[in-house]
Amino acid sequence: MKLKSFIVASLAFLPSLVFAQEKTDSTAVDTATVETDSEMTRAIAAYLQSLDSLAEVRKQITKDLEAKAASTKLNPYFYRLMVPGTYYNDPLRQTLGINWTSESNKTPRYISYYDAALNATAASDRALSQLYVDNPLLVKRTEAVLKETTAIRKDVKDTPENVTQKLADKAVDVALEADVPDAVTFVAKKPKFWKLLGNVSLQFTQSYFSDNWYQGGENNYAGLGVVNLEANYDNKRKVQWDNKLEAQLGFQTAMSDTMHTFRVTSNLLRLTSKLGYKAAKNWFYTGQVMSYTQIYPNYDKNSDHVSADFTSPLYLNVSVGIDYKLNKKKHNLSVYISPVAYNMCWVDRRYGGLRQKYGMELKKGSTTDYRATYHKYGPSVTINYKVGIMKNVSWSSRLYTFGNIFDNKKDMYVLVEWENTFDFTINKYLSAKFFAYPRFDNSTRDKNNPKKAHHFFMFKEWLSLGLSYKF
């Protein structure tokens, strides 16, 4: 009320002040002028006094507001004044006088202007109502649309159930005091850069046919031993060195072979060593040495003629190139590409026609004596891949190719080997294996009979069940 009185008094004195200013500008000095100056002086004094009174009122109001703010908790409903304009239900109910339900007693009551002035929520509702009237274009969504977003938190109104949780059903006495020596010795262990892996299996198969079996057949027993050993070095920085030794030896009884009790079904001894230096994330500059031969002599059926023997033939491949490695949880991939590779074959047996069988050339000036070795140069590719197809089923594959495109000779030598092993693990000690091995090798050619080119493609497979152990 004091503020209103001051404004009215100021408006009343305003014409007098203007009139007094006009009188002052006049050049005439008379008695009326003196009276006017006195009136202006009194008006200024009254104006200054009103200002002082107003300052005291403002000071008191500020004090009251500060004291009230110190004892008032922050109201979360003021957020509605800060977010983009939204039509809320409460301001509309307040303005239109709609009944609502109190949270305290759950009974309908009417929101009056006096009730709204007593709480900050109602005050914010009044401000929003004024916004809806004065600037409706600023309001672009409703409260229902706002609640669909995840920005508004819904308060939990239900009282949570008080559940007593036991830390332990039974107290356990624990000796908290421990004998700690005065001096503690720390032992630094060198990290393990070597990783040793192994897989040993012994597989058996047996077939029986009665004498009157309508299709005929031959009783036989077969056994297969497989040993795979790996010693891999990785210094976790730049150098990786992978070494793998593979050995397979299998026999089968053959009733139709009168000269041999057993015939060899699998016969392999192979050593692969690959040294790599890291070039990028999964790429390595790599050098590889691979050598393989047979373990036991192979004989032709019903003959003492040896078709293959230890170091007859013996293959050696030396190459340099780049290796891409990818190791994941279920996938293990290595793609080794060598633009320059050296391939050598050596046949130790001089007689029996083995040297001629494996592509050796006649010695100079001789018509019957063949060389023991041949040397070929060209690119090679080796791909090793292992994947877990499903639980207890894995697939290991090896693809190797070589071609002597760098040799200045008319005869083109091509070798392609693709070995596939499917391992079915039954438990820790029992497993079944399926092995499929297609091979293309045109070194086993007969120059005197070019029509036998289809002999270049070979295929081998076996399925077995037996003991297996991995470490």
C-alpha positions in Angstrom: 0.0 0.0 0.0 2.9 2.4 0.7 4.2 1.7 -2.8 0.9 2.6 -4.3 0.6 5.9 -2.3 4.1 6.9 -3.4 3.2 6.4 -7.0 0.0 8.4 -6.7 1.9 11.3 -4.9 4.5 11.3 -7.6 1.9 11.6 -10.4 0.3 14.4 -8.5 3.5 16.4 -8.2 4.5 15.8 -11.8 2.5 18.7 -13.3 3.8 21.0 -10.7 7.3 20.0 -11.4 6.8 20.6 -15.1 5.1 24.0 -14.5 7.9 25.0 -12.1 10.5 24.1 -14.8 8.7 26.3 -17.3 8.7 29.2 -14.8 12.3 28.8 -14.2 13.1 29.2 -17.9 11.3 32.6 -18.0 13.4 35.7 -17.8 10.9 37.6 -15.6 11.6 37.6 -11.9 8.7 38.5 -9.7 7.1 37.5 -6.5 5.2 34.6 -8.2 8.5 33.1 -9.2 9.8 33.1 -5.7 6.7 31.3 -4.5 7.0 28.8 -7.2 10.6 28.0 -6.2 9.5 27.4 -2.7 6.9 25.0 -3.9 9.4 23.1 -6.0 11.8 22.8 -3.1 9.1 21.3 -0.9 8.1 18.9 -3.7 11.7 17.7 -4.1 12.0 17.2 -0.4 8.7 15.2 -0.3 10.0 13.1 -3.3 13.3 12.3 -1.6 11.5 11.4 1.6 9.2 9.0 -0.3 12.3 7.4 -1.9 13.9 6.8 1.5 10.6 5.3 2.8 10.4 3.1 -0.2 14.0 1.9 0.3 13.2 0.9 3.8 10.1 -1.0 2.7 12.2 -2.8 0.0 14.9 -3.7 2.5 12.3 -5.2 4.9 10.7 -7.2 2.1 14.1 -8.5 1.0 14.8 -9.6 4.5 11.5 -11.4 4.8 12.1 -13.2 1.4 15.6 -14.3 2.4 14.4 -15.7 5.7 11.5 -17.5 4.0 13.8 -18.9 1.3 16.2 -20.2 3.9 13.5 -22.3 5.5 11.7 -23.4 2.3 12.6 -26.6 0.5 13.1 -26.6 -3.2 10.0 -27.5 -5.1 10.6 -29.9 -8.0 7.5 -28.8 -9.8 9.3 -25.6 -10.9 11.0 -27.7 -13.6 7.8 -27.0 -15.7 8.8 -23.4 -16.0 12.3 -24.3 -17.4 11.4 -26.9 -20.0 10.0 -26.0 -23.5 6.4 -24.9 -23.4 3.9 -27.6 -22.5 0.2 -27.7 -21.8 -0.1 -29.2 -18.2 -3.3 -30.5 -16.7 -2.9 -28.8 -13.2 -2.9 -25.1 -14.4 -6.0 -25.7 -16.5 -7.8 -27.3 -13.6 -6.8 -24.4 -11.3 -8.0 -21.8 -13.8 -11.3 -23.5 -14.7 -12.0 -24.5 -11.1 -12.1 -28.3 -11.7 -12.3 -30.6 -8.7 -9.2 -32.8 -8.1 -8.1 -35.4 -5.6 -5.8 -34.6 -2.7 -2.9 -37.0 -2.2 -3.2 -36.7 1.6 -6.8 -37.9 2.1 -7.8 -39.0 -1.4 -11.0 -36.8 -1.1 -12.2 -34.3 -3.7 -11.6 -30.6 -2.8 -11.8 -27.3 -4.6 -8.6 -25.3 -5.4 -9.2 -21.7 -4.5 -7.0 -18.7 -5.3 -6.0 -18.5 -1.6 -4.9 -22.2 -1.6 -2.9 -21.7 -4.7 -1.0 -18.8 -3.2 0.1 -20.9 -0.2 2.2 -23.4 -2.2 4.8 -23.1 -4.8 3.1 -25.7 -7.0 0.0 -23.6 -7.4 2.2 -20.5 -8.0 3.9 -22.2 -10.9 0.5 -23.3 -12.2 -0.7 -19.6 -12.2 2.4 -18.6 -14.1 1.8 -21.3 -16.7 -1.9 -20.3 -17.0 -0.8 -16.8 -17.7 1.6 -18.1 -20.4 -1.2 -20.0 -22.0 -3.3 -16.8 -22.3 -0.5 -14.3 -23.3 1.7 -16.4 -25.6 -0.1 -19.6 -26.7 2.2 -19.9 -29.7 5.1 -20.8 -27.4 3.4 -23.9 -26.2 3.8 -26.7 -28.7 3.0 -30.0 -26.9 0.8 -31.5 -24.2 1.6 -33.2 -20.9 0.6 -36.6 -22.4 3.3 -36.2 -25.2 5.9 -35.2 -22.6 5.2 -38.3 -20.4 5.9 -40.6 -23.4 9.5 -39.6 -23.4 12.0 -41.0 -20.9 13.1 -37.6 -19.6 10.3 -37.5 -16.9 10.9 -39.7 -13.9 7.9 -41.4 -12.3 7.9 -41.2 -8.5 7.5 -44.5 -6.6 4.5 -43.9 -4.3 4.1 -47.4 -3.0 5.8 -48.1 0.3 8.6 -50.7 -0.2 8.4 -53.8 1.8 10.8 -54.0 4.7 12.7 -57.3 4.2 15.2 -58.4 6.7 18.2 -60.0 4.9 20.6 -62.3 6.8 24.2 -62.0 5.9 24.7 -65.7 6.9 22.6 -68.5 8.2 25.3 -69.5 10.5 28.1 -67.6 12.0 31.6 -68.9 11.1 34.5 -68.3 13.4 37.4 -66.8 11.4 40.8 -66.2 12.8 41.5 -62.6 11.9 44.9 -62.6 13.3 47.5 -64.1 10.9 51.2 -64.5 11.3 52.8 -62.1 9.0 56.6 -62.3 8.7 58.6 -59.2 9.2 60.2 -59.5 5.8 58.1 -60.3 2.7 59.9 -61.7 -0.4 58.6 -60.8 -3.8 59.3 -63.2 -6.6 59.1 -61.9 -10.1 58.0 -64.6 -12.6 59.0 -64.4 -16.2 56.0 -64.4 -18.5 55.4 -67.6 -20.4 56.0 -66.9 -24.1 55.8 -70.6 -25.1 52.5 -72.4 -25.5 52.5 -76.2 -25.8 49.5 -78.0 -27.3 48.9 -81.7 -28.1 46.3 -84.1 -29.4 46.8 -87.9 -29.3 44.1 -90.3 -30.6 43.9 -94.0 -31.4 40.9 -94.9 -33.6 39.5 -98.4 -34.4 37.1 -99.8 -36.9 35.9 -103.4 -37.5 33.8 -105.0 -40.2 32.4 -108.5 -40.4 30.5 -110.2 -43.2 28.9 -113.7 -43.1 29.8 -116.2 -45.8 26.4 -115.9 -47.3 26.1 -112.1 -47.2 24.2 -111.2 -50.3 26.5 -108.4 -51.4 29.7 -110.2 -50.4 32.4 -108.5 -48.4 35.7 -109.0 -46.6 36.2 -109.1 -42.9 38.8 -106.6 -41.7 40.1 -104.8 -38.7 41.6 -101.3 -38.9 43.5 -99.1 -36.5 44.7 -95.5 -36.8 47.0 -93.5 -34.6 47.2 -89.7 -34.9 49.6 -87.4 -33.0 49.6 -83.6 -33.3 52.1 -81.6 -31.3 52.5 -77.8 -31.3 55.1 -75.5 -29.7 54.2 -71.9 -30.4 56.2 -68.8 -29.2 54.8 -65.3 -28.9 56.6 -62.5 -27.1 53.4 -60.4 -27.1 55.2 -57.7 -29.1 56.5 -58.4 -32.6 57.8 -62.0 -32.9 55.7 -65.2 -33.3 57.2 -68.6 -34.0 54.8 -71.5 -34.7 56.0 -75.2 -34.8 53.8 -78.1 -35.6 54.6 -81.8 -35.8 51.9 -84.2 -37.4 52.1 -88.0 -37.5 49.5 -90.4 -38.9 49.9 -94.2 -39.2 47.1 -96.6 -39.9 46.8 -100.3 -40.8 44.1 -102.5 -42.1 43.8 -106.3 -42.3 43.4 -107.5 -45.9 42.3 -111.1 -46.4 42.6 -110.7 -50.2 46.3 -109.8 -49.9 48.1 -113.1 -49.6 51.6 -111.6 -49.2 50.8 -109.1 -46.4 48.9 -109.4 -43.2 48.3 -105.7 -42.9 48.1 -102.9 -45.5 49.0 -99.3 -44.7 46.0 -96.9 -44.9 47.5 -93.7 -43.5 51.1 -92.7 -43.6 52.3 -89.2 -42.8 55.1 -87.4 -41.0 55.1 -83.6 -41.4 57.0 -80.8 -39.7 56.0 -77.2 -40.3 57.9 -74.2 -38.8 56.8 -70.6 -39.4 58.6 -67.5 -38.1 56.9 -64.1 -38.3 57.7 -60.5 -37.5 54.7 -58.2 -36.9 54.1 -55.7 -39.7 50.6 -54.4 -38.8 47.7 -55.4 -36.6 47.1 -58.9 -38.0 49.9 -59.0 -40.6 53.4 -60.6 -40.3 56.4 -60.8 -42.4 56.9 -64.5 -42.4 59.3 -67.3 -43.4 58.2 -70.9 -43.5 59.9 -74.3 -43.8 57.8 -77.4 -44.4 58.9 -81.0 -44.8 57.0 -84.2 -45.0 57.4 -87.9 -45.9 56.1 -91.4 -45.0 56.7 -93.3 -41.8 56.3 -96.9 -42.9 56.8 -98.6 -46.4 53.7 -99.0 -48.6 53.4 -102.2 -50.7 51.3 -102.9 -53.7 48.6 -105.5 -53.3 49.9 -109.1 -53.6 53.4 -107.7 -54.4 56.7 -106.9 -52.8 57.0 -103.7 -54.8 57.3 -100.6 -52.6 55.1 -97.7 -53.7 56.3 -95.3 -51.0 58.8 -95.4 -48.2 60.5 -93.2 -45.6 62.2 -90.3 -47.5 61.0 -91.8 -50.7 59.7 -89.3 -51.5 60.7 -86.5 -49.1 59.3 -83.1 -49.8 60.9 -79.8 -48.6 59.4 -76.4 -49.1 61.1 -73.1 -48.1 59.3 -69.8 -48.7 59.1 -66.2 -47.6 56.0 -64.0 -47.7 53.3 -62.4 -45.6 51.0 -64.0 -43.1 47.5 -62.8 -42.0 46.4 -64.1 -38.7 43.0 -63.8 -37.0 42.4 -65.4 -33.6 38.9 -65.2 -32.1 36.8 -67.2 -29.6 35.7 -69.8 -32.1 37.7 -68.9 -35.2 41.4 -69.4 -35.9 42.6 -68.3 -39.3 46.0 -68.1 -41.0 46.5 -67.1 -44.6 50.1 -67.3 -45.7 51.0 -66.0 -49.2 54.5 -66.5 -50.6 55.4 -64.9 -53.9 58.7 -66.8 -53.9 59.0 -70.4 -52.8 61.5 -73.2 -53.3 60.1 -76.8 -53.6 62.4 -79.8 -53.6 61.6 -83.5 -53.8 64.1 -86.3 -53.0 63.6 -90.0 -53.6 66.0 -92.1 -51.7 65.2 -95.5 -53.3 67.1 -95.8 -56.5 65.4 -98.9 -57.9 61.8 -99.9 -58.2 60.7 -97.1 -60.5 60.0 -94.7 -57.7 62.1 -91.9 -59.1 60.4 -92.1 -62.4 57.0 -92.3 -60.6 57.6 -89.0 -58.8 58.7 -87.0 -61.8 62.5 -87.3 -61.7 64.5 -86.7 -64.9 67.0 -89.0 -66.5 70.6 -88.3 -65.7 72.5 -86.8 -68.6 73.7 -89.5 -71.0 71.7 -92.3 -69.3 68.5 -94.0 -70.4 67.7 -96.0 -67.2 69.2 -94.0 -64.3 67.1 -91.2 -62.9 68.1 -88.3 -60.8 67.3 -88.4 -57.0 66.0 -84.8 -56.7 64.2 -82.1 -58.6 64.0 -78.4 -57.7 61.2 -76.1 -58.6 60.5 -72.4 -58.0 57.2 -70.5 -57.8 54.5 -68.9 -55.6 52.7 -70.9 -52.8 49.7 -70.3 -50.6 48.9 -72.0 -47.3 45.6 -71.5 -45.5 44.9 -73.0 -42.1 41.5 -72.6 -40.6 39.9 -74.0 -37.4 36.3 -73.3 -36.2 34.0 -74.6 -33.6 30.9 -75.5 -35.6 28.8 -76.3 -32.5 29.3 -77.7 -29.0 31.8 -80.7 -29.2 32.1 -80.4 -33.0 35.0 -78.7 -34.7 36.4 -78.5 -38.2 40.1 -78.1 -39.1 41.2 -77.4 -42.6 44.5 -77.0 -44.4 44.8 -75.8 -48.1 48.2 -75.8 -49.7 49.0 -74.8 -53.3 52.3 -74.5 -55.3 53.2 -74.0 -59.0 56.6 -73.7 -60.7 55.8 -70.7 -62.9 59.3 -69.3 -62.5 60.9 -72.4 -64.1 62.0 -72.0 -67.7 60.6 -75.3 -68.7 57.7 -76.6 -70.7 56.4 -78.9 -68.1 54.2 -77.1 -65.6 54.1 -78.6 -62.1 51.0 -77.9 -60.0 50.3 -79.3 -56.5 47.0 -78.7 -54.5 46.3 -80.3 -51.2 43.1 -79.8 -49.1 42.9 -81.6 -45.8 39.7 -81.5 -43.8 39.2 -83.1 -40.3 35.9 -83.1 -38.5 36.3 -83.9 -34.8 33.3 -85.1 -32.8 34.1 -85.0 -29.1 32.0 -87.4 -27.0 33.8 -86.8 -23.7 37.4 -86.2 -22.5 38.7 -89.5 -23.7 36.3 -90.6 -26.5 35.9 -89.0 -29.9 35.0 -89.7 -33.6 36.8 -88.3 -36.5 36.0 -87.8 -40.2 38.9 -87.1 -42.6 38.5 -86.0 -46.2 41.6 -85.3 -48.4 41.4 -84.3 -52.1 44.7 -83.8 -53.8 45.9 -82.7 -57.2 49.5 -83.6 -58.2 50.7 -83.7 -61.8 54.2 -84.8 -60.8 53.1 -88.4 -60.7 52.7 -88.5 -64.5 53.8 -91.0 -67.0 55.4 -89.1 -70.0 55.0 -92.2 -72.1 51.2 -92.2 -71.6 49.8 -88.7 -71.5 46.2 -90.0 -71.6 46.5 -90.8 -67.9 46.1 -87.1 -66.9 43.0 -88.0 -64.9 45.3 -89.8 -62.5 46.5 -86.4 -61.3 43.4 -86.0 -59.1 43.3 -88.2 -55.9 40.9 -88.5 -53.0 41.1 -90.2 -49.6 38.7 -90.3 -46.6 38.2 -92.3 -43.4 35.7 -92.3 -40.5 36.7 -93.7 -37.1 35.8 -93.9 -33.4 38.2 -94.3 -30.6 40.3 -92.8 -27.8 41.4 -89.2 -27.8 43.3 -87.0 -25.4 44.1 -83.3 -25.6 46.6 -81.3 -23.6 
